[in-house]
Amino acid sequence: MSSPVGNAPGGVILTAVRENIADMQRNRGWIMALGIALIVIGCLAVTYTVSATIATMVYLGYFLLIGGAFEVIAAFWARHWGGFFLGLLMGVLLILAGIITLNHEGGVAILLTGIIAFFFMVGGIMRVVAALSMKFSNWGWVVISGLVTFILGLMIWRQWPISGLWVPGMLLGVDLIFSGWNYVALASWLKRVQAPTA
């Protein structure tokens, strides 16, 4: 006979959490290996930023092509739906964007870098203005964060279009390194933690 606690919503949640933690602990070695691999790939991307930028653009191009193909298929699948032409147009545009990206990786990287720099600068200014006008809790840290974001965007913009050759690869590498560290930290935590008991 199952216990009342096990049948209660809290008991079910506790059982699910316990099973998930136990499952992750069994795969802790793979999680650690994934984290280390991501860190190594991220360091390579940061070291060889131009190659990483080209690889990122190729990945983006194929992603756009596949997404566009799915959009077109979905549009024809539900062609009696009122948004058929909109879905078809979106799919065709994504496919065209993918083809352009794959044929002009450098140009697309430069364009995206300019957009990134613009959003960094505008986002940083908006963050500073919001923090100074509202003065909410810890607003000083938000001002510093906004200033750092703005300066980063300005540095990228001042080196544009040359920065387009290394910024996407650099951002990819940094993201991979942080993701890898998260997996390594998770694997280390799983080694110490015990699954909750009922």
N, C-alpha and C positions, 0 to 999 in steps of 0.2 A: 504494500500500500504506500502510495506517495505521501509525503508529509505535506501539511497545509502550507508550510513556508515555501516548498518547492512549487506549489500551484499558484501562490500569490504572485502578482505582477513583479514585486521586488525580488522574489525568489527566482523567477524565470530570468530576469535581467542579470542577477548574480550568477546564475548557472551559465548564461551565455558569456559573460565577462570571463568567468573562470576557464571555460573551454577555449575562448579566444587567446587568453594569455598562455594557457598550456600549449596550444597549437603553435603560437609564435615562439615559445621557448624551445619546442622541438626543432624549429627551423632557425634558431638563433645564429647558427654558423653561416647559413645562406644570407641572412639579413646583414651580418657583419661583412661578409664577402661583397655583397652588393654595395654597401656603404664605401668600402675601401676602393672598389672598382670605380664608383662615381667620383671619388676624390681624385684618383689617378687621372681619369679622363678629363676632369675639370682642370687639373693642373696642366695637362697637355694642351687643353683649349686656351688657357691663359697664356701659355708659352708660345703657342703657334696660333695667334689670334686671326691672321688672315685665312689660314686653312680652315679654322673653326668657323669663321664667318661664311666662307663658301659652302661648307658642309651644312651650316644652319639654313642657308638660302635654298640649297637642294632639298633638304628635309621639308622646308616650308612649301616649296614648289610642289612636291609630291603630295603633301598634306592638302594643299588647295585643289589639286587635280582629283584626288580621291573624294574629298568633300563635295566638289562640284558634280562628280559622277553620281554620287549618292543622291544629291539634290535633284538631278535630272531624272534618275530612276524613280525617286519618290513622287515627283511631279506627274510622271506618266502612270505610276501605279494608282494614284488617286486623281486621275485626270478629270473626273466629274466634279471635283471639289472646286469651289469658286476661286481659289488662289493658284490655279494651275499655271497660268502664264507668269505670275510673280515667282513661283517656285522654279519654273523652267528658266526664267531670266537670271535668277540668282545662281542656279547651277552653271549656266553658260558663262556668266561673269567670273565665277570661281575657277572654272576650267581655263578661261583665257588668262586670268591672273596667275594660275599655276604655270602655264606655258611661258608667259612673259618672265616669270621668276626663274624658271629653269634655263631660259635662253639668255638672260641678262642678270646673272647673280650679282655682279658688282654694282650695277646701276640700281637694282632693287635694294641692296644693302645700304647704299649711299642715301637713297630716299627714306628708308626706314630710320636710319640714324638721324637724319634731319628732323623727322617727326618725333623721335625719342627725345632729342635735345629740346625741341619746342615744348613738349609736354613736361619735361623736367623743369624747365624755367618757369612756365606758367603755373604748374602744380606747386613749385616751391614758393612762388610769390603768394599764391592763394592761401597756402598753409600759414605763412607768416602773417598775412593780413587778418585771417580768421582768428589766429591766436592773439594778436595784439588788440583786436576789437572786442573779443568776447572775454578774454582773461580767465578762462576756465582753469580747472585744476591742472597743474604741471604744464601750463601754457608756455613756459620758458623752453622746455625741451622740444615742444612743437616748433617754436621759432627757430631753434638751432637746426632741427631736422629740415625745416623748410629752406633755410639758408644753405645748408649742405647740398640739398637737392638742386637748388637754383644754381649754385656754383658749379656743380657737376654738369648740369645742362649747358651752362655758359662755356665751360671748358671744351665740351664736345662740339658745341656750335662754332667756337673760334677755330677749331681744327677741321671743320667740315669743308670740303667733302672727303678729305683724307681720312678723317675719323671713321667714315663709313666702311673702311677696309678692316678695322679692328674692333670697333665698339660692339657689334653683334656677337662676335666670337668671344670677346672679353666678358660680356654679360652672361652668355651661355656658360662659360667656364666657371664664373663666380656662382651661378645658380647651381651647377652640378656639384661644386665643392660643398656648398651649404646643405644641399640635399644629402650628399654622402655623409656629412657629419651628423645629420639627423638620424640616418640609419645606424651609424656607428653608436651614437648615444642610445638609441632604442635597444640595440643588441646588448650594450653594457648594462642598461637598466634591467633587461630581461634576465640577465645573469644573476642579479641581486634580489629581484622581487620574487615574492611567493604569491601564487594565485590566491585570491580571497576565498575563504571557506564559508560555508553556509552557517 
